[in-house]
Structures are given as C-alpha cells and as structure tokens.
Amino acid sequence: MSDAAQMWITAVPPFGPDERGVLIGIDLQTDDPGQLMISALTDRGHEGEEGVFYLLPDDLWARYERTGDRLAVRVLAWPESIDQQLAGGDDAFREAVAGLRRDDLVDGRVTLLRREIETDFLAAPEQGVLLVEHAGRATLPELFAAFEQGETGFAVVGAD
C-alpha cells in the first residue's frame, strides 16, 4: 500500500456530516521517524471535556500544496517542539526518530510527513486536516471501523 493510499478526501464527522476534508492515516507501528514524531506530538496536548483531547496550537500544522490535479499535504512542526519532545522522550524514542530529516523546512517548520494524491478537491481557507492514528496501515473502511470500536484516535490540525 503506497503512502498515497494513506490519504483520503472524504466526509468525516469532525468536519460536519456533509463536509469533505483531508484525512491522513498515521501508522503507529511504522519505523518512519516523521510519523512517530507526529504521534508523540499529538500526545502533548491537554484533555478537555470527556473524550476530547486538545493539541497545543503550534505543535503540529498542515500545509496544502496544489500542482495541477495533485493535492499534497505536509504535516509540519516547529523545531523547538521537536526538541522539547526529544528532551522528554526515552532513549528508545530518541533512537526511533534519530533519522528525522530536519532540513525540509516550510516557513521555519520541519516537514514530518508529506502525502500527495490526485483529486479535484479544493480545501476551504484554513480547513484543518484530520490525522487518524492506527496500528498498521489500513484502508479507509478499516480506519472508520477501528475508530467506531475505540481502537484508534484522531486529531484535527490547523492548516493553510
């Protein structure tokens, strides 16, 4: 399954019953340092009302890029957020993300993940991106089923 197969344009509940948005699968069993860092940064927020966890507003951000019929989405983090996560992590985590490229910067932020698909979808200005964390790669129906069974979590990150 390619990386593009882990990005979908679909109707998802956080965006509203009739609104389509970008959904990206984050594999918790991967050895990809960017996905591992995304997962770690989604754990840095704080819990609000029951079952709702809020990310720190600047830890993760998404950037839409369109070239012809291709839509790319980058998930980005400030270098300082990465450094704080590394400082608080254990040796196994630091070793797992040691290969994280920190030279692919967009407006000073590090690119943790970039996915691209062919679509005519145009995101609304500043429409968030839904990140769905799951164990292993999954199809869209598998992601929704896992979410319904409480086996996966999601985060909506701001975008531009």
C-alpha positions in Angstrom: 0.0 0.0 0.0 1.6 3.3 -1.0 1.7 6.5 1.1 -0.9 8.0 -1.2 -3.2 5.2 -0.1 -3.0 6.6 3.4 -4.6 9.9 2.4 -8.2 10.4 1.5 -10.7 13.1 0.7 -13.9 12.1 2.4 -16.8 13.2 4.6 -15.7 12.8 8.2 -17.7 13.6 11.4 -15.3 16.3 12.8 -15.8 18.4 9.7 -19.6 18.0 9.7 -22.0 15.5 8.2 -21.8 16.9 4.6 -18.4 18.4 4.6 -15.5 16.7 2.9 -12.0 17.0 4.2 -8.5 15.6 4.1 -7.9 12.5 6.2 -4.4 11.1 6.7 -3.6 7.8 8.3 -0.7 7.8 10.9 0.7 4.3 11.4 1.7 3.7 15.0 3.7 0.6 14.0 5.8 2.3 11.4 9.6 2.9 11.6 9.1 6.2 9.8 10.5 8.9 12.2 8.1 11.6 11.0 5.0 9.6 11.7 6.5 8.6 15.1 7.1 12.3 15.9 3.6 13.2 14.9 2.2 10.5 17.2 4.3 11.8 20.1 3.3 15.4 19.5 -0.4 14.5 19.4 0.1 13.3 23.0 1.4 16.7 24.2 -1.9 18.5 24.5 -4.4 18.5 27.3 -7.7 16.8 28.0 -10.8 19.0 27.8 -14.3 17.6 28.2 -14.6 13.8 28.5 -13.1 12.1 25.5 -11.7 15.3 23.9 -8.0 16.0 23.8 -6.7 19.3 22.6 -3.3 19.7 20.9 -1.1 22.5 21.7 -1.9 25.0 19.0 1.5 25.3 17.5 2.9 21.8 17.8 1.5 20.5 14.5 0.4 22.3 11.4 -0.6 21.2 7.9 0.1 22.9 4.6 -1.8 22.3 1.4 0.0 22.4 -1.9 -1.7 22.1 -5.3 0.1 21.3 -8.6 -2.3 20.7 -11.4 -4.6 17.8 -10.4 -2.4 16.8 -7.5 -3.0 17.8 -3.9 -0.2 17.5 -1.4 -0.4 17.9 2.3 2.6 18.4 4.6 2.3 17.9 8.3 4.8 20.3 10.0 6.2 21.0 13.4 8.4 23.8 14.9 12.0 22.6 15.6 11.5 23.8 19.2 8.5 21.4 19.6 10.6 18.6 18.2 13.5 19.4 20.6 11.1 19.5 23.6 9.6 16.1 22.6 13.1 14.6 22.2 14.2 16.0 25.6 11.2 14.4 27.3 11.4 11.1 25.5 13.3 8.0 26.5 16.3 6.5 24.7 14.1 4.1 22.6 12.1 7.1 21.3 15.1 9.2 20.5 16.7 6.2 18.7 13.4 5.6 16.7 13.3 9.2 15.5 17.0 9.7 15.0 16.6 9.6 11.2 14.1 12.5 11.2 15.1 15.0 8.4 15.2 18.5 9.8 16.3 20.2 6.6 12.9 20.1 4.8 11.6 23.4 6.1 8.4 25.3 5.2 8.2 28.8 6.9 10.7 27.6 9.5 8.7 24.4 10.3 10.1 20.9 9.8 8.2 18.6 7.4 7.3 15.4 9.3 5.1 13.9 6.6 4.1 14.7 3.1 1.3 12.9 1.2 0.0 13.5 -2.3 -3.0 12.3 -4.3 -4.8 13.1 -7.5 -8.0 15.0 -6.7 -10.1 18.0 -7.7 -10.8 18.7 -4.1 -10.1 22.3 -3.0 -9.7 22.8 0.7 -11.5 25.8 2.2 -9.2 28.5 3.5 -7.6 27.3 6.7 -9.6 24.0 6.7 -8.0 21.5 9.1 -6.6 18.1 8.3 -7.8 15.1 10.2 -5.0 12.7 11.4 -6.1 9.3 12.3 -3.7 7.1 14.3 -3.9 3.4 14.0 -1.8 0.3 14.4 -0.6 -0.6 11.0 -1.6 0.6 7.6 -5.3 0.5 6.9 -7.9 1.1 4.3 -10.5 3.9 4.9 -13.2 1.4 5.9 -10.8 -0.2 8.3 -9.9 3.2 9.9 -13.6 4.1 10.4 -14.3 0.6 11.8 -11.4 0.9 14.2 -12.5 4.3 15.3 -16.0 3.1 16.0 -14.6 0.3 18.1 -12.5 2.8 20.1 -9.2 1.3 18.7 -7.9 4.5 17.2 -7.8 8.2 17.9 -7.8 11.3 15.7 -6.6 14.8 15.8 -7.6 17.8 13.7 -4.6 20.0 13.0 -4.8 23.6 11.6 -3.8 24.2 8.1 -3.1 26.9 5.5 
